[in-house]
Amino acid sequence: ISPSRFLITKMVEGGYAKDKFYHIPTFAYFPQQLNVNKIHNQIVYACRIEYVKGVHVLLSAVNILKKNHYTELKLKIAGNGEEKYIASLKFFCSKQNLHNVEFIGNLKKNILQNLLQESTFSVIPSLWYDNLPNSALESLSCGTPVIASAHGCFAELVKEEETGSLFKPGDADDLAEKMKKLLINQEQCVFMSRKSVEFIKQQHSPELHYENLMSVVKKIISKKLI
């Protein structure tokens, strides 16, 4: 059982039989709720903080926007991870005078939910292939579009100009362009917020997950009884 079609594709490429897999997308833990009172220009990263997650790429993009005189955005970085890596990120922010970046640590679920709901969009700049991360599902569930790396499973979640946007993995310049495009277009962000909630309700609800799971269970039982 795989939550993403991407993983199944990779497993089949590795020699596994396609009929041995079932695609059952995971469901969003947060209730699907749209908040129209967004804090304009507040963006969020909410995941583990380690090199493969590409947080340094996000900070480089923020720095690029700053050099281009776009200093209004506020970035909240939530989560914990590799201490040395986090220290290097904080050093970069200090060196580049990125006073608009705040490291807020690991958050309780209800506080994280509020943070996501009030933010304009979230960013997931992963360098490696994520397999349908909860951070993306939680963000979309809160009506917060996602800007993510254009590889792995993200194409299954991020529909261009509907639930978010994709950028070239590891390319801070491209990420900065995608971020700026949303930051200056509030109407587009409102539209994408609504689309994000609709997408989760239609594709990643607990009810749909249960139905798909029970369908697989029935197939397995049926095969055993034959």
C-alpha positions as CSV (number, residue, x, y, z in Angstrom):
1,I,0.0,0.0,0.0
2,S,1.5,3.4,-1.0
3,P,0.2,6.9,-0.3
4,S,1.6,8.2,-3.6
5,R,1.6,7.1,-7.2
6,F,5.1,8.4,-7.5
7,L,6.4,5.7,-5.1
8,I,4.6,3.0,-6.9
9,T,6.2,4.2,-10.2
10,K,9.7,4.1,-8.7
11,M,9.1,0.6,-7.1
12,V,7.9,-0.7,-10.5
13,E,11.0,0.8,-12.2
14,G,13.1,-1.1,-9.6
15,G,11.6,-4.4,-10.7
16,Y,8.6,-4.9,-8.5
17,A,5.3,-6.1,-10.1
18,K,2.8,-3.3,-10.4
19,D,-0.2,-5.5,-9.4
20,K,1.4,-6.0,-6.0
21,F,0.7,-2.3,-5.1
22,Y,-2.4,-0.4,-4.0
23,H,-2.6,3.3,-4.1
24,I,-4.3,4.6,-1.0
25,P,-3.6,8.3,-0.3
26,T,-3.2,9.3,3.3
27,F,-5.8,11.7,4.8
28,A,-5.3,15.1,6.3
29,Y,-5.3,15.2,10.1
30,F,-6.6,18.7,10.4
31,P,-10.2,19.4,9.6
32,Q,-10.8,21.1,6.3
33,Q,-11.3,24.7,7.2
34,L,-10.9,27.9,5.2
35,N,-9.7,31.1,7.0
36,V,-10.3,34.2,4.9
37,N,-8.5,36.4,7.5
38,K,-5.0,35.6,6.4
39,I,-2.0,37.6,7.6
40,H,-0.8,39.1,4.4
41,N,2.9,38.3,3.6
42,Q,3.2,35.7,6.3
43,I,4.6,32.4,5.0
44,V,5.5,29.3,6.8
45,Y,7.8,26.2,6.7
46,A,6.5,23.5,9.0
47,C,8.5,20.3,8.9
48,R,11.7,18.7,10.1
49,I,14.7,21.0,9.8
50,E,17.5,19.1,8.1
51,Y,19.6,19.5,5.0
52,V,17.6,17.2,2.7
53,K,14.5,19.3,3.4
54,G,16.2,22.3,1.7
55,V,15.5,24.9,4.3
56,H,18.7,26.7,3.2
57,V,17.2,27.0,-0.3
58,L,14.2,28.8,1.2
59,L,16.3,31.2,3.2
60,S,18.4,31.9,0.0
61,A,15.1,32.8,-1.8
62,V,14.1,35.1,1.1
63,N,17.5,36.8,0.8
64,I,17.1,37.2,-3.0
65,L,13.7,38.9,-2.4
66,K,15.3,41.2,0.2
67,K,18.1,42.2,-2.2
68,N,15.3,43.1,-4.7
69,H,13.8,45.4,-2.1
70,Y,10.9,43.0,-1.2
71,T,11.2,43.0,2.6
72,E,7.6,42.8,3.7
73,L,7.3,39.1,4.0
74,K,7.6,37.3,7.3
75,L,8.8,33.7,7.4
76,K,7.9,31.4,10.3
77,I,10.0,28.3,10.5
78,A,8.4,25.6,12.7
79,G,9.9,22.3,13.7
80,N,13.1,20.8,15.1
81,G,15.9,18.7,13.6
82,E,19.6,18.7,13.2
83,E,21.2,21.1,15.6
84,K,24.3,21.9,13.5
85,Y,22.1,22.5,10.4
86,I,19.7,24.8,12.4
87,A,22.7,26.7,13.8
88,S,24.0,27.2,10.2
89,L,20.6,28.5,9.1
90,K,20.5,31.0,12.0
91,F,24.0,32.1,11.2
92,F,23.0,32.8,7.6
93,C,20.0,34.8,8.7
94,S,22.2,36.8,11.1
95,K,24.9,37.4,8.4
96,Q,22.3,38.5,5.8
97,N,20.3,40.6,8.3
98,L,17.1,38.5,7.7
99,H,15.2,39.9,10.6
100,N,12.0,38.8,9.0
101,V,12.8,35.1,9.6
102,E,11.7,33.6,12.9
103,F,12.5,30.1,14.2
104,I,9.6,29.1,16.5
105,G,10.5,25.4,17.2
106,N,8.2,22.4,17.5
107,L,4.6,23.3,17.9
108,K,1.6,21.6,19.4
109,K,-1.0,20.5,16.8
110,N,-3.6,23.1,17.6
111,I,-1.0,25.9,17.5
112,L,0.4,24.6,14.2
113,Q,-3.1,24.5,12.8
114,N,-3.6,28.1,13.7
115,L,-0.3,29.1,12.2
116,L,-1.1,27.4,8.9
117,Q,-4.6,28.8,8.7
118,E,-3.4,32.4,9.1
119,S,-0.4,32.2,6.7
120,T,-0.6,33.2,3.0
121,F,1.1,30.0,1.9
122,S,3.6,27.4,3.0
123,V,6.9,26.3,1.3
124,I,8.3,22.8,1.1
125,P,11.7,23.0,-0.6
126,S,12.7,19.4,-0.3
127,L,15.9,18.2,-2.1
128,W,14.9,14.5,-1.8
129,Y,11.8,12.6,-2.9
130,D,9.2,13.1,-0.2
131,N,6.4,10.5,-0.2
132,L,3.2,12.5,0.3
133,P,4.3,14.4,3.5
134,N,1.8,15.4,6.2
135,S,3.2,18.9,6.1
136,A,1.7,19.4,2.6
137,L,-1.6,17.7,3.4
138,E,-2.0,19.8,6.6
139,S,-1.2,23.0,4.9
140,L,-3.8,22.4,2.1
141,S,-6.3,21.2,4.6
142,C,-6.0,24.6,6.4
143,G,-6.6,26.4,3.1
144,T,-3.0,27.4,2.7
145,P,-1.5,26.8,-0.7
146,V,1.9,25.1,-1.1
147,I,5.0,26.0,-3.0
148,A,7.0,22.8,-3.4
149,S,9.9,21.3,-5.3
150,A,8.9,20.0,-8.7
151,H,9.8,16.4,-8.1
152,G,8.6,13.3,-6.2
153,C,5.0,13.2,-5.1
154,F,4.4,17.0,-5.1
155,A,2.8,17.0,-8.6
156,E,0.0,14.9,-7.2
157,L,-0.8,17.5,-4.6
158,V,0.3,20.9,-6.0
159,K,-1.8,21.9,-9.0
160,E,-0.3,25.0,-10.6
161,E,-2.2,28.1,-9.8
162,E,-4.9,26.1,-8.0
163,T,-3.4,24.5,-4.9
164,G,0.0,26.1,-5.1
165,S,3.1,26.2,-7.4
166,L,6.1,24.1,-8.2
167,F,9.7,25.3,-8.6
168,K,13.0,23.8,-9.8
169,P,14.4,21.7,-6.9
170,G,17.3,23.5,-5.2
171,D,16.9,26.6,-7.4
172,A,16.5,29.6,-5.0
173,D,16.0,32.1,-7.8
174,D,13.0,30.1,-9.2
175,L,11.6,29.7,-5.7
176,A,11.9,33.5,-5.1
177,E,10.0,34.2,-8.3
178,K,7.2,31.8,-7.4
179,M,7.0,33.3,-3.9
180,K,6.9,36.9,-5.2
181,K,4.2,36.0,-7.7
182,L,1.9,34.9,-4.8
183,L,2.9,37.6,-2.4
184,I,1.8,40.3,-4.8
185,N,-1.4,38.7,-5.9
186,Q,-3.8,38.5,-3.0
187,E,-6.8,37.6,-5.1
188,Q,-5.0,34.6,-6.5
189,C,-4.1,33.5,-3.0
190,V,-7.7,33.6,-1.9
191,F,-8.7,31.6,-4.9
192,M,-6.0,29.0,-4.2
193,S,-7.0,28.8,-0.6
194,R,-10.5,27.7,-1.6
195,K,-9.1,25.3,-4.1
196,S,-6.8,23.8,-1.5
197,V,-9.6,23.0,0.9
198,E,-11.8,21.6,-1.9
199,F,-8.9,19.4,-3.1
200,I,-8.4,17.8,0.3
201,K,-12.1,17.2,0.7
202,Q,-12.3,15.4,-2.6
203,Q,-9.0,13.5,-2.6
204,H,-7.7,13.2,1.0
205,S,-10.6,12.9,3.4
206,P,-10.7,10.3,6.2
207,E,-13.9,8.9,4.7
208,L,-12.3,8.3,1.2
209,H,-9.2,6.8,2.9
210,Y,-11.4,4.4,4.8
211,E,-13.3,3.4,1.7
212,N,-10.1,2.7,-0.2
213,L,-8.6,0.8,2.6
214,M,-11.6,-1.4,3.1
215,S,-11.7,-2.1,-0.6
216,V,-8.2,-3.5,-0.5
217,V,-9.0,-5.5,2.6
218,K,-12.0,-7.1,0.9
219,K,-9.9,-8.0,-2.1
220,I,-7.2,-9.6,0.1
221,I,-9.9,-11.6,2.0
222,S,-11.5,-12.7,-1.3
223,K,-8.2,-13.9,-2.7
224,K,-7.5,-16.0,0.4
225,L,-11.0,-17.6,0.3
226,I,-10.5,-18.8,-3.3
